[in-house]
Structures are given as C-alpha cells and as structure tokens.
Amino acid sequence: MKSNYKKLGKYIEVVNIRNKDLKVEKLLGVSIRKVLMPSIANTVGTNMKTYKIIQRNQFAYGPVTSRNGDKISVALLEEYDEVIVSQAYTVFKVLDENVLNPEYLMMWFRRSEFDRYARFMSHGSARETFDWDEMLETELPIPFIEKQNEIVKEYNTIVNRIKLNEKLNKKLEETAQAIYKHWFVDFEFPNKNGKPYKSSGGKMVFNAELGKEIPEGWEVGTFEKVIDKFISKRGKSKSLMNLNQFSLEFKFPVISAMNVKNGKIVKNDTIPYINIEDYTEWMNPTLDTDDVILTSEAPLGESYYIAKNSDIAISQRLYCLRTKKNVLSGWYLFLWLKLPLVQKELEERSSGTTVAGIKLSELKKVSIVIPNEEVERTFVFQSKFIGNTIEIYNKENQILIQLKDLFLSKMSKVELEKEVEV
C-alpha cells in the first residue's frame, strides 16, 4: 500500500435497516452511471418490508460486476432524506463525516481507475462480484477534512456549471420547438399584419398526404426534393482510420450513432480522434455549418444540428443531410425531424429484424412541409441564434466533462501533507 493511502474499511460500515413498517415508499435503483434512479423492477406482489432503507449521504452498491462491463454500480443518496433499495444492494455509510466527506468518497468511486480496480478484484464462477470484504480493502488517499471539502467544492463547481448549461439548453430547445410548432404545425406564423395566420382567416387548402389543411402556396414534398446531399459512410468501418485520443495532432472527432442523443453530442469519453490526413481522406465531402446529422439505427431518428463547428467525421449508422438552401435551411429540417409525426414516419419506413434502421432509399421518401420562402427565411432569421447558443453550451460542456474527468483522475495525486490517522 502506498504510504499515503488508507484502507477504506477504517472509515465505513454497513447499514442494514429494513422497511419493516412500510414507512418509506420511494424505490430507487443504482445504475452503472453511479446514480440512484427510479427502479424499473416489477414490484407487484413483492414484500417491500424486506427492502433496505438508505438515508441521505449513505451509499448503495451492487457487488455484481460481470454484467456491468467495466463499471461497478455504486451511488450516494443526495436528493432525498431517505428511500428504499432492493435487498440485493449493500447499503453503507461513512463512520465520521468530520474525517471522511461522503462526497469526496463518491468522487473516488466515479473514477475510471476505481472501476478497473473493482473489476480486477472481482471473483466468482457463475458471476463475478466485488464483495464487501474487497470494498473494505480498497485503498485511497484521505487528506485532512478541509482539503477534502476544498476538492469537493472545486469538483461541484464544474458539475454545477454542466447542470446549468444543460438546463439552459433544455429551455432553449423547448423554446425553439414551441416556436416551430406554432409556425409550421399550427400555422400561426405572423401574417403581413403581424397577426397569427390561421386564426386570422389565412387561406388554407387541404393536403391529402398530410390529411390536413396547410396554408395556400405551401406544399408537402419529400426529403429527396429538399436535400442537396446525403452524406453517408455506410459499409465503411472507422477501424480503417488511425484512431487516437485528442491532441494537437489528433483533433477531429469521429462520432457514431451512440454519440448523438437529444440534439447533443454525448458520451464524449467514447469518441476517438483522427489527424488531418485521415480526416481529409475520410470526409469527402466534409460537413458544413447548417448540416444536420441523423442516426439511421441504434437508435433511429436522433439528430444533431451543426451550428458552428463542422470539423466532425462521421462513421457508420449516421447520415449527414445538407438542404438545398434555396428551398429551406438545415435549421428548419432539424426541427422538423423532432416532430412526433416525423419520428413515426421514420419508424414506419425502417426495416430490420434485430435492429430497426432506415435505408437511404426510404429516407428520401420521408415527407416534409415546404413553407413559403419568406416565412421560412423570417423564422430562421429570428430563431437560428438559438441553435448557435445551444452548440456553444454543448461545446462548453464537452470541455467541462473532460475537465471533470481529468480532475477525478488526478485525485490519486492529491497533496497529503496533513494525513489523517484513525
């Protein structure tokens, strides 16, 4: 053991309080993302008296690691005073929070190094587990409590900024979608007098394809009519490239379908990078601002709008859609793709047994309302800044997430000139 490391067993103990009188109803489970979240287990007919009560600042963990890939399920209860968890979990607490800050300990559990350690130390035949005895033997640096609190405060500053950006982006996305629906689904865009078009008596005509009325002069076309380029790497594996971690040389991210969700680039720790030579060869043509990235399968129908930074390489299961700018913008297309009726059509046009995906030939047939050019141009002028702002916040969060991970990785090097003896 490193001289400045302490065994965790000196600082924690098991808590085994059962929900005997059924006083606690909130049931949570521990995810591999290391958070307590609503349980998806079917509890009909289950004796909830045997479930364990976990209180604020206590931990729960599932010892089985063989089904979790490279992660161990452990979480700290922070949002509630008390909840219940399955009896399959081990609940434990810090003996003295004036010696060991529970949030500091949770930071240690979030480290990828701890996941690797727990997986390596797991044992068993039918299933491998990281049992309580192994948890007690875990070694970590435990500095003076003031130092721990300082580390936690710095870490939470980053985490809270990420949460704030996500909250701001959610509000921006909801605002953009609400405006879009008002203009292009409800057809209440401003008329020449600044009044809502449809409710002010604007002329409507029935469209058989949509089964509803649309403004006079508008039409319903297909993606093939409005999209200039369908960029795809179908059948080409990114393993053909020289993939590396981000650096000054390897600075072009290669994203796949799993990295696009809810209008954002996610799972940044899974994204590899390539150099300029590979990027130039792979991305021909390159992506551009106002392009839209769409997942073709696993999952189908997730999209991302490129507002500012187009230095992205795409791999399989992704399409990049570039609109004909004299017809409509990518920003309009991006918001159209988010409508439930469009998601439904994508699903209906998908095929496949194990995984549902949409072929290019079917994607080209997807319907889209083509509005009056002046109306669409006005909408883009008034709302496109939202897309730019969303990308700025997303990019900031990508950097903050990398900083957070770096912060966690350096915990083993924390200054321990004031060690704690127990």
Summary of the structure (lengths in Angstrom):
residues: 422
radius of gyration: 26.2
end to end distance: 16.2
largest distance: 80.7
contacts: 1263
relative contact order: 0.12
helix: 36%
strand: 24%
